């Protein structure tokens, strides 16, 4: 539900508006009745959207408020030509708002007041923009609606900013954080309240089950999503063998503490120990290894230092090396070649970034991820104005302390990263948390239960040498024969257990029917 708009999106929107004008002019000459039918339909209201929502053809969309489904579309945007002209006027206003020399922070109410005073755009037609554009694209029978994604984004922004007074903020910056020396104005319309996005789901369904392998700690989610759970439970993994080996490395062989804290990031001893850890683990772990860093900038500085120290050359003697970049095509190619190297027995190391493309949604099962190393705790960039606004909102509305949320968010992402290597009951993998801060109770206790139960006291505060020795022992254990029979009755149900469950269910049904 968050939207960001920059000059590039504005230019694309102008192209979309011109394309719509051309298409409408063409249809007026050949099939004007089609436009007239749409106009008549809009007079009656957004019936199609209401029917789709009631019949579950489309789950309730937070962008489209329920109350406007019963109303007629305002007269000044019913006509296709009038709506396109309206969107052009709105676009020109947004374009002028991007001409800033300093940071602007305002509420949606302030934005609506300013737009009314300057260009006389009322709130009501703005609320219909998202669905009105969707209706127009259907009427014009646009083949590829993805071409109109920029304009759809702008229409969604118009609907959102005119619908939600609370839970959102607008931040206009004269430059992007990534390029602070280049003038590149950007408008952030940010959702601060996650409960707004899931509220339609709670309203639509009587029972909702939220489940994930990284929902930890559980008590944080009812606060953030603003609901009262009937049942809250955390389950362990039913495994026939201890196939997970989490470890916390807190120091190098030279006893120098390992951490990615800001004041220690340029410490050559820490960088060297990180390189030694990766090099030693690459010597004992077969097939694929995945490493996660806290940011692209940190990964770049670490890899540069490793190259100067000769660590990269030594790594290439063990395995091939691939690096995730911010370019999607390059990352896809690196991932493809990484998998190929793991499959043909050469072995490979993939260096990635927490919160990046690889850390979410990509599985590294079996030979693709026998070891995952998390270099540091992946805290979000704390100087972001958007983050500061969100933290302030959570503190005021839900009484969530800033440090609690930051730690919760960082540990959730760390768990997502290391969990990439375990994707099934027959899989196994090593999880290395390379930062002394992971050993603290306030950090460790926020990891999921299925990781914590394997993270024994003897696996914390390890040196690099101890980590390597434990990994060797674990890999030898995993190399022993493991058959289907070993899993029956433990991680898989036996035939007798299935039959007993079936008989029990039938008995319960008969007892229920007798009442």
Secondary structure as GFF3:
##gff-version 3
##sequence-region A 1 515
A	DSSP	beta_strand	3	6	.	.	.	ID=ss1
A	DSSP	alpha_helix	7	30	.	.	.	ID=ss2
A	DSSP	alpha_helix	32	43	.	.	.	ID=ss3
A	DSSP	alpha_helix	47	54	.	.	.	ID=ss4
A	DSSP	three_ten_helix	66	70	.	.	.	ID=ss5
A	DSSP	three_ten_helix	75	77	.	.	.	ID=ss6
A	DSSP	alpha_helix	80	97	.	.	.	ID=ss7
A	DSSP	beta_strand	104	106	.	.	.	ID=ss8
A	DSSP	alpha_helix	108	119	.	.	.	ID=ss9
A	DSSP	alpha_helix	123	127	.	.	.	ID=ss10
A	DSSP	alpha_helix	129	139	.	.	.	ID=ss11
A	DSSP	three_ten_helix	145	148	.	.	.	ID=ss12
A	DSSP	alpha_helix	149	163	.	.	.	ID=ss13
A	DSSP	beta_strand	168	173	.	.	.	ID=ss14
A	DSSP	three_ten_helix	177	179	.	.	.	ID=ss15
A	DSSP	beta_strand	186	191	.	.	.	ID=ss16
A	DSSP	alpha_helix	195	204	.	.	.	ID=ss17
A	DSSP	alpha_helix	218	225	.	.	.	ID=ss18
A	DSSP	beta_strand	244	251	.	.	.	ID=ss19
A	DSSP	three_ten_helix	262	264	.	.	.	ID=ss20
A	DSSP	alpha_helix	268	284	.	.	.	ID=ss21
A	DSSP	beta_strand	288	293	.	.	.	ID=ss22
A	DSSP	alpha_helix	296	309	.	.	.	ID=ss23
A	DSSP	alpha_helix	311	318	.	.	.	ID=ss24
A	DSSP	beta_strand	320	323	.	.	.	ID=ss25
A	DSSP	alpha_helix	328	343	.	.	.	ID=ss26
A	DSSP	beta_strand	348	353	.	.	.	ID=ss27
A	DSSP	three_ten_helix	366	368	.	.	.	ID=ss28
A	DSSP	beta_strand	371	375	.	.	.	ID=ss29
A	DSSP	alpha_helix	385	398	.	.	.	ID=ss30
A	DSSP	alpha_helix	402	418	.	.	.	ID=ss31
A	DSSP	three_ten_helix	419	421	.	.	.	ID=ss32
A	DSSP	beta_strand	429	434	.	.	.	ID=ss33
A	DSSP	three_ten_helix	436	439	.	.	.	ID=ss34
A	DSSP	alpha_helix	441	444	.	.	.	ID=ss35
A	DSSP	alpha_helix	449	452	.	.	.	ID=ss36
A	DSSP	three_ten_helix	457	459	.	.	.	ID=ss37
A	DSSP	beta_strand	462	463	.	.	.	ID=ss38
A	DSSP	alpha_helix	464	478	.	.	.	ID=ss39
A	DSSP	alpha_helix	484	487	.	.	.	ID=ss40
A	DSSP	alpha_helix	495	514	.	.	.	ID=ss41
###
